[in-house]
Amino acid sequence: MANPELDELYTARPEDFTALRATLAAAAKKRGDGETAKRLSAARKPTTAAWVVNRLVQTDTEARDRLRDLSDQLRTAHAEMDGERIRALSAEQRQLVGGLTREALTAADQTNPSAALRDDVSATLQAAIADPEVAARLGRLVKAEQWSGFGFGFGFGESASTKTSAGSGTAKSTPARKTKPKPETKPKADLKKAATSRVSDEEQARRRQLESARAAMTEARQAKADSDETLRDRHRELAAARTRHEEAQRKLRAAEKDLQDAERVYHDAEQAGLDAAARIAELRDRLAELRG
């Protein structure tokens, strides 16, 4: 769904994300757009790698198209089990991902990126080619994405090699004369196929475990980043509260001094009034004596 404010939010630098989110949400709420305000308020801060990729696809309009085009070609090649085409496109894929990774990091002023950041950006671009759901989230990613290596239902090049192997096995098991295959031929082929399948299953399981571990690491990094951001916000709030408290104490001390001064002046005035009344009484008595 098109939303320029969300696009602006997800291309903003991570350190500016929280403040900009509050500003945009408040502006949307003020103009009566409650739905947009709600979506903006619910937006999660992206990791650095996700932000780098978001910024790439938002500022380089061709990047998304190039990823989508290569994805379509790979999907077609896999569907047709065209081994040569798959290998050629796989090489093109590595070149495209490498080039876009460098472009994204440079555009984001990441002149000396860590190996982890570079790997996360590359892995996310790789996942966007293999997974349409990831591709659909480009521009508003929250975290780095991972691809296990089995996109489109195959590993790149796997379908073609399997097809070739099956063809060669059939040729070997077909004798020149129309006789039944040797009893041991099929069991050997089955054993080989079972062994290959077992290795493939183990590799897939290993890759899934690796993907799960990477995802957990990404989530942990995001949680740590969110926690650090919250801690910084609370620290700023605490500092501001201390400043207000100190200012309030200063004003209280000044007010107490003003009160004490006012009470002293009042008492002095009260005493002066009493003294004046006593003097009047004294003079009245004196006048009475003189008149009598």
C-alpha positions, 0 to 999 in steps of 0.5 A: 500500500502506497504511503509516502510517510511510511516510505520517508520513515523507513529511509530515515537514518535509524537514529532519527527514526523514533523522533520522526515517527512521533512527528509524522504520527502526530501530524497525521492525527492532527489532520484527522487521518487516524488510520495513518497515525496508527500505522505510523505509531506501530512501525518498528525501527529497522536494523541498520542492514534493513535500513540500508536495503530500504534506502537502496530500493527507495532511492534507486528505482531500478534496483527493485526491477533488476531484482524482480527481473532476475527472480522471474528468470530464475523461476522460469529456468527452474520450472523448465529444469534448464541446468545451463540457464540456471548456472548462468543466472546464478552467476548473474545473481552473485554479480547483481547482489554484490554490485547492489550491496556495494551501491547500498552501503556507499549510498548509506555512507557506510564507508567501512562496514563491518563484515556482519553488516555487509553479509546481512545486506547481501543476504537480504538482497539474495532473499528478495530474489528467491522469496516473493514475500521478502521482495514485497516488503522491500523498502519497509523491511524491519530486519535483515532477511535470510535465504536458505538456498532452496528458493523456487523449490530447488537448489540452483543447479540441482534440478538439472544435475538430478535429471542428467544423473537419472538419464545416465543411470537409465542408459547403463541399466538398459542392455543391448538385448531385450532382457530384464535388468540384472537383479542387483542393478535396481537395488544399487541405484536405489541405494545411491538415490537413497544416500543422495536423498539422505545427504540432501535432507541432512543439508537442508536440515543444517541450512534450516538450523543455520537460518533459524540461528541467524534469524534468532541472532537478528531478533536478538540484535533488534531487541538489543537495539530497541532496548538501547534506544529505550534506555537512551530515551529514559536517560534523557527524560531522567536528566530533564526531570532532574533539571526541572526538579532542581529548578523547582527547588531553586524557586521554592527556596527563593519563595521561602526567602520571600515569605520570610522577608514578608513576615519580617516586614509585617512584624516590623510594621505590626510592632510599629503600629503598636508602638504608635498606639502606645505613644498616642495613649501616652500623649492623651494621658499627658494632655489630660493632665495638662488640662486638669 
